Structures are given as structure tokens and as C-alpha cells.
Amino acid sequence: MMQSSQVSSKSTTLLTSQVDSTQLIYAGGTFGCHGKPLSPIKAEAFLPVLQQHLAKQNLDNIAWLPNPLIKDSSQLTPADLAHFYQLILSAYAGGERRFILITGTDTLSYLGSFLAEAFAGSDISVVLTGSMRPLFNADYIDEYVIDPQSDAWNNLIEAIGLASHGEPGVRVCFAGESWPAQTVQKLHSHDFMAFTGHRRAAYPANSYDKRLPEARRRHWVDDQLAMQQDIIRRSESISIYPIYCMPNNSEVLALQLSDIINRPASGIILMGFGAGNVPYSSKIAQLLDSAYQQGHMVISASQCAFGGVGDDYAAGSWQYNHHVISGGRLTLPAIYARLLWLHLRFDTPARRRQRWSNTVKQTNPVRS
């Protein structure tokens, strides 16, 4: 894994904000790696070179949004996701609407889904992208030369083109395609076409407005800013726990649940087989009841990449009698993101569950 690197915000201020400009955020990842072995280029070295290449393409409507948090995406934490929310929120409150976020591919779908949840109801336009190979050719040690075999430059140019339209919502742009962020999953660890998604997304994608009236926009911003410090504070201690079912004795699942439910109220993702089938035992059922009583939200998810969960099989439907919530057709990153946002935004288990129910009512996914 690449070593993380943090830089001061002063070093990233290369262009001033312009009217109707697109704010570019560099957050690290493979895109900005160089050398042998590959390691992240510091922002103060990387961004001026990238700026020069963009200028050659007459892309003069790009402005840099200073970002002090640059690290390998596999090292991101809830506090880091909250950082990017806060960074973009501050710029949005100041009048900016269009953003491009360059990040690593390991957690790109998680960060994208989280931002989609956090900015639901606004008219913001955010495009996330990255690359499977670095922008610069590692064979040139002493200079930065764009690698024509890399996917990085094309991904960035396509993201800029997408962002220039200003369509509201949070989307991922990769390998010539784009999708609502909440639908995106990484399916390949090396191929340029590493991601997939679909365009039949419901909430939060269907919550964005083309252009909010100024009064409604100000109300939305004020509401978010009022909660900002609470969100940052909660992000420093929140955890979302995954439990991955395997063909073990049911006691293994019981032990995992037992270890979690006595901790502070959190989100638990129960990753079952197929359509959400989960090993049954009376002890597991009792533990799920206890988890609910202690304020945890347990969400049923599928280990399958597509299709989600259902209640057609008795092997899976039993859990819903013990306060487990169906993840429906949400992807794993989308379930994680929704759980995380609900725990950051709302202060009681009852309000979180109510909000999940409200979002489900707005969600009518088309079967694949």
C-alpha cells in the first residue's frame, strides 16, 4: 500500500476561483503516484504540473479547491469521509456548484455513495474519478511525462466534461462511463474497466434539483452548517461493522454479534448468502433482538454483486422478525454510506431508523 501524505492547504492554492468554474480536488490515489516503487507525489509538486497540462487543453475554467488531506484511499476513515463532505460543503455554501474529486479506487465507491447521501436535496454537482494506472510514466524518473498507456488523463478529461454540464447529483466517471455514485461497485482489481453501476437509481439520486431557488438553497445550507460540528465530532468515534456469513457453525455468527452489541450504538451490515439468507439459531435471533434494544441498526445485505436481498426464502426472511432492516438492492458501499451518514446526522436510534424508512419509500429500483 502507498504511504499516506498530508500537505498544507497553502501548497494546493494554484488557481483562484472563477465564476461558474469547476472546483478540482486532489485527494491522492494511484492517479498521482510516480517513481519505482510507486508512491504519491506531494501536492505541491503534482498540482502545478497537472495545471500546465490542463492549460494546454485550454481548460481555463478549472480552479483548485485546497485540500490538506491526501492519502491512499484504502486508509480512509469515517472522519476522512466527513472531511471531504465538510470541504465541499464550505465551497458550496460560498456559491460554488461544480466539483471534481480525484481519489483512489479502493474506496471510491464508498466515498461517492457517502457524498451522495450527505448532499441529498441540494443542487450540487460532484464527479468522482481516479485511475488504475498513474498519470505520469514511471520510466521517466526525473520528469513528469504523461503515460499514454494510462487511463488517468482520459478519465480526468471525461470527468471535466461531465462536470461542465453541471447536472445536479453525485456521479462516478470512469473508463468512458458514468453512473449515480450510489450504484457504483468496483469489480476488478486491475482492469481499466474496474467499475460498474447503473442509471436507474432512486434515492438519493432522485432527490437533487436542477436549480434550487435561492431561499431553499440557503435553508438547505444553513441546516447542514448547523450540524457540521456535530457531524465532525461523531465521525471521530463511529464504526460500521460488517459481518460476513460463511458456511460455519452458527456459533461463529453468534460470537461476532456478541462482540459488537455491547459497544456503542452503531451500524451492522449482515452480509448473507444469495438473497440475504443467514444461518439461524435461537441464540442469533435473541442477539438480533438485543442489538435492536441497545440502539444498533442491523442491515441485511447480499454477498452477490447484483440483485440485493429479498424475503422470498425462509432462510432469509426470519431475520426481519428480529428488527433487521432489508438493504433491498443497495450495493454494499451504498449501505455503508447510508448507515454512516445516518449515524453522523441524527442523534438517536429512533430518528435513524425513521430516516432509513423514509428513504426506502423514495426508492423504487428497477429489477436488473
URTA-V630967 format. One record per residue. PHI is phi in degrees with one decimal (* if undefined). PSI is psi in whole degrees, 0 to 359 (999 if undefined). OMEGA is omega in radians with two decimals (* if undefined). Layout:
[[PHI:PSI:OMEGA] [PHI:PSI:OMEGA]]
//
This chain:
[[*:147:3.13] [-71.5:148:3.09] [-76.7:142:-3.14] [-75.4:155:-3.13] [-144.6:129:3.10] [-115.7:143:-3.12] [-132.1:161:3.12] [-73.9:152:-3.12] [-66.5:334:-3.14] [-60.2:324:-3.06] [-71.6:344:-3.08] [-100.1:359:-3.12] [-85.9:92:-3.05] [-108.9:329:3.12] [-128.3:147:3.10] [-86.3:155:3.13] [-65.1:143:3.14] [-124.7:159:3.10] [-63.3:131:3.14] [58.5:27:3.11] [-82.1:163:3.03] [-100.2:127:-3.11] [-87.0:119:-3.12] [-98.9:127:-3.14] [-115.1:123:3.08] [-101.8:121:-3.07] [-121.0:10:3.11] [97.6:202:-3.11] [96.1:182:-3.12] [-56.2:325:-3.10] [-47.3:316:-3.05] [-105.7:25:3.11] [-91.5:156:-3.12] [-159.9:162:3.06] [90.7:182:3.13] [-135.7:112:-0.04] [-70.7:163:-3.13] [-64.2:136:3.06] [-149.9:156:-3.07] [-63.7:138:2.99] [-80.5:136:3.11] [-63.6:145:-3.04] [-58.0:322:-3.10] [-65.4:340:3.06] [-95.6:322:-3.03] [-73.7:314:-2.99] [-66.6:320:3.09] [-61.1:323:3.12] [-68.2:317:3.11] [-62.3:320:3.11] [-59.9:319:3.13] [-62.1:317:-3.14] [-66.9:323:3.11] [-68.1:322:3.13] [-62.4:325:3.12] [-63.8:336:3.12] [-94.2:10:-3.14] [59.3:32:3.09] [-91.1:73:-3.03] [-92.3:7:3.09] [-102.5:20:3.12] [-100.4:129:3.07] [-122.2:147:3.13] [-88.6:132:3.02] [-98.6:113:-3.07] [-55.3:132:-3.12] [-137.6:114:-3.12] [-81.8:352:-3.04] [-105.2:102:3.13] [-126.2:116:-3.09] [-156.7:164:3.07] [-62.1:134:-3.02] [-66.0:339:3.09] [-68.6:347:-3.13] [-99.7:4:-3.11] [-65.7:147:3.14] [-123.8:170:3.05] [-54.6:322:3.12] [-64.2:326:3.12] [-69.3:318:3.09] [-61.4:320:3.10] [-66.1:328:3.09] [-60.2:313:-3.11] [-68.3:325:3.03] [-60.2:312:-3.11] [-64.9:318:-3.14] [-59.7:311:-3.11] [-71.9:322:3.12] [-59.2:317:-3.12] [-62.3:318:3.13] [-68.9:321:3.12] [-64.5:319:3.10] [-63.6:333:3.12] [-85.2:1:3.06] [112.8:352:3.12] [-77.9:147:-3.14] [-123.9:334:-3.01] [-113.0:131:-3.08] [-139.0:145:2.96] [-123.7:130:-3.14] [-117.4:115:3.06] [-92.1:120:-3.10] [-143.0:176:3.12] [-76.8:157:-3.03] [-81.0:341:-3.05] [-58.7:316:-3.09] [-120.9:20:-3.14] [-56.6:317:-3.11] [-68.2:328:3.11] [-70.4:314:3.14] [-64.9:317:3.12] [-61.5:314:3.13] [-62.9:322:3.14] [-64.9:314:3.14] [-64.2:325:3.09] [-61.4:317:3.10] [-65.0:315:-3.03] [-67.3:326:-3.08] [-101.6:12:3.09] [-56.2:137:3.12] [91.5:358:3.13] [-100.8:186:3.04] [-118.4:24:-3.13] [-70.2:155:3.06] [-125.6:114:-3.13] [-125.7:130:3.08] [-121.1:125:3.07] [-102.7:141:3.05] [-150.5:176:3.14] [-171.2:206:3.11] [-158.8:160:3.08] [-92.6:343:3.04] [-130.9:149:-3.11] [-62.0:154:3.11] [-63.9:319:-3.04] [-100.4:145:-3.12] [-70.7:121:-3.09] [-70.9:345:3.12] [-72.2:340:3.08] [-98.6:94:-3.00] [-72.4:323:-2.99] [-95.9:2:3.11] [-150.2:162:-3.11] [-104.2:105:-3.12] [-117.2:127:-3.14] [-61.3:131:3.13] [-82.5:113:-3.12] [-67.4:345:3.12] [-89.6:355:-3.13] [-84.2:155:3.06] [-90.6:356:-2.98] [-64.4:310:-3.07] [-63.6:314:3.13] [-61.7:319:3.12] [-61.0:318:-3.13] [-66.6:313:-3.12] [-61.6:319:3.11] [-66.6:323:3.10] [-65.9:320:3.10] [-62.9:317:3.11] [-61.4:318:3.13] [-65.8:315:-3.12] [-65.7:329:-3.09] [-62.3:334:3.12] [-74.6:338:3.09] [69.1:21:3.12] [-62.6:127:-3.07] [-66.7:145:3.13] [128.6:174:3.09] [-114.3:123:-3.06] [-131.7:158:3.02] [-108.5:132:3.12] [-119.2:121:-3.04] [-158.5:134:3.04] [52.7:42:3.05] [82.1:4:3.13] [-127.8:164:3.06] [-145.1:149:-3.09] [-146.7:156:2.95] [-56.0:134:-2.97] [-57.1:326:-3.05] [-69.1:346:-3.09] [-98.3:358:-2.93] [-89.1:138:3.05] [-136.2:145:3.02] [-88.4:123:-3.05] [-115.0:351:-3.12] [-139.7:137:-3.05] [-85.6:348:-3.08] [-133.8:329:-3.03] [-67.5:147:3.09] [-59.8:324:3.09] [-87.7:65:-3.01] [-82.0:341:-3.03] [-116.6:156:2.96] [-142.3:163:3.11] [-168.3:192:3.06] [-147.3:167:-3.03] [-107.6:12:-3.11] [-101.8:41:-3.03] [-77.0:148:3.04] [-105.8:227:-3.12] [-67.2:138:0.10] [-87.3:355:-3.06] [-58.9:327:-3.09] [-85.4:7:-3.11] [-95.7:350:-3.06] [-80.2:147:3.13] [-107.4:145:3.12] [-55.4:310:3.07] [-151.8:117:3.12] [-75.6:139:2.95] [-57.4:147:-3.01] [-56.5:322:-3.13] [-64.4:317:3.12] [-67.8:321:3.12] [-62.8:316:3.14] [-64.9:321:3.10] [-62.7:316:3.13] [-61.7:314:-3.13] [-63.4:313:-3.12] [-59.9:321:3.13] [-63.5:317:3.13] [-68.6:316:-3.12] [-63.3:326:3.14] [-64.2:331:-3.12] [-96.8:357:-2.95] [-57.2:313:-3.10] [-66.7:323:3.08] [-63.9:319:3.14] [-63.7:314:3.12] [-62.5:317:-3.13] [-63.4:314:-3.12] [-66.6:329:-3.11] [-65.1:340:-3.10] [-78.9:347:-3.09] [-129.1:350:-3.07] [-73.6:146:3.03] [-135.6:143:3.01] [-113.5:123:-2.99] [-103.2:123:3.03] [-93.3:138:3.01] [-122.7:116:-3.03] [-101.0:112:-3.12] [-72.2:138:3.03] [-137.4:166:-3.10] [-72.8:64:3.08] [-103.6:172:2.94] [-60.4:143:-3.09] [-59.2:340:3.13] [-62.6:331:3.13] [-64.3:314:3.10] [-64.3:321:3.12] [-62.1:320:3.13] [-64.7:320:3.13] [-64.4:317:3.10] [-64.4:318:-3.14] [-59.3:324:-3.11] [-69.8:333:-3.03] [-93.8:320:-2.89] [-68.0:342:3.10] [-89.0:1:3.07] [-88.2:171:3.12] [-55.4:148:-3.09] [-51.1:131:-3.04] [-151.0:186:3.04] [-99.1:140:3.11] [-126.2:127:3.10] [-105.6:116:-3.11] [-97.3:101:-3.04] [-89.4:97:-3.07] [-89.8:179:3.09] [-80.1:152:3.00] [47.3:239:-3.10] [-84.4:24:3.10] [102.7:22:3.13] [-71.1:137:-3.03] [-134.5:138:3.10] [-54.9:136:-3.12] [-105.1:141:2.86] [-155.5:156:3.14] [-62.2:329:3.14] [-68.4:318:3.11] [-63.6:318:3.12] [-60.3:317:3.12] [-64.5:321:-3.14] [-67.2:323:3.09] [-64.8:321:3.06] [-63.1:318:3.13] [-65.7:321:3.11] [-59.5:317:3.11] [-63.4:314:-3.11] [-62.0:333:-3.13] [-96.2:9:2.98] [94.9:4:3.12] [-77.8:149:2.98] [-107.3:117:3.12] [-104.3:123:-3.09] [-113.7:131:3.09] [-83.1:129:3.11] [-132.0:165:3.11] [-107.8:145:3.03] [-74.3:346:3.13] [-75.0:145:-3.14] [-67.9:330:-3.06] [-130.6:154:3.01] [103.1:327:3.12] [70.9:202:-3.06] [-114.5:163:3.09] [-151.4:182:-3.13] [-118.7:26:-3.10] [-71.2:330:-3.07] [-103.7:139:3.09] [-60.2:331:-3.13] [-66.4:345:3.10] [-118.1:330:-3.04] [-69.0:336:-3.08] [-58.7:327:-3.05] [-65.3:332:-3.09] [-72.8:348:3.02] [-82.7:359:-3.11] [-126.7:38:2.97] [72.3:11:3.02] [-74.7:141:-3.12] [-103.1:134:3.12] [-71.2:133:3.05] [-82.7:358:3.13] [55.8:228:-3.13] [-102.2:15:3.08] [-65.7:144:3.04] [-72.8:166:3.08] [-59.5:312:3.10] [-59.1:323:-3.13] [-68.7:322:3.09] [-65.1:314:3.10] [-57.1:312:-3.08] [-62.2:317:-3.13] [-67.1:317:3.09] [-60.2:314:-3.12] [-61.9:313:-3.11] [-62.7:318:3.13] [-61.6:322:-3.14] [-74.3:334:3.08] [-81.8:325:-2.98] [-89.4:328:-3.05] [-119.3:145:-2.93] [-99.7:358:3.13] [-134.1:151:3.09] [-57.3:323:-3.11] [-63.9:318:-3.13] [-68.6:324:3.13] [-66.3:315:3.14] [-65.8:321:3.11] [-62.3:317:-3.13] [-66.6:321:3.08] [-59.9:316:3.13] [-61.7:321:3.14] [-65.4:321:3.14] [-70.7:326:3.11] [-63.2:322:3.14] [-63.2:333:3.13] [-89.2:359:-3.03] [-109.2:116:3.10] [-130.2:69:-3.06] [-65.0:146:3.06] [-83.8:135:3.14] [-64.4:136:-3.14] [-74.6:999:*]]
//
